Amino acid sequence: MKKSTRFTVYAAAIGAMYLVLTHLQNLIFPDSATMAIQFRLSEALCVLALFTPAAIPGLTVGCLLFNLTYAGTLPLDFLLGSAATLGAAWVMWRTRNLTVRGYPLLAMVQPALWNALLIGWELTHYIGMGFPFNAVCVALGELGVLLIPGSVLYYAIRSRGLDKRMFEKP
């Protein structure tokens, strides 16, 4: 498969997985993927940005499509949520080789940092409660997802050699 075709297919598949998983979670556990302290399991897919740059547009478009299709989305969430996902995925890709005992800790906390800043500001603008409170709430949810199911996904990909067999090299 040509490299550009593979990139596009990976990006589309990652975006579709993000969109479907987020909607599915909201159906099974209403509002668990959309509140201030959200535990959006689809955010664990951010780990894919450590293995392929195709995850950057894939995650961004998946987040954008969810925010455009979910009725409870705040008015700026389609812009700020997508920007946070884009920034976090890009920095994750760029810092993927900076590890602590083989674990890409700096990369893994990027979604928490980006979402705390952008979504924390958005929540403060729309619902109040103060920026520090909102930023910490958003960061806690993101950290929970990235450091628990995200780490499981990261190690599952690495232990099965999928990082070398499946994902394209830069």
URKA-V247684 format. One line per field, one symbol per residue. psi: psi as a letter, one per 30 degrees, with the letter a starting at -180 (. if undefined). Layout:
psi: ???
This chain:
psi: kkeeeeeeeeeeeeeeeeeeeeeeefeeikgfgglejkijfffffffffffkfffeeeeeeeeeeefffkfgklefeeeeeeeeeeeeeeeeefgffjljhfkieeeffeeeeeeeeeeeeeeeeefbfkeeeeeeeeeeeeeeeefdeeeeeeeeeeffgfeeeeklk.
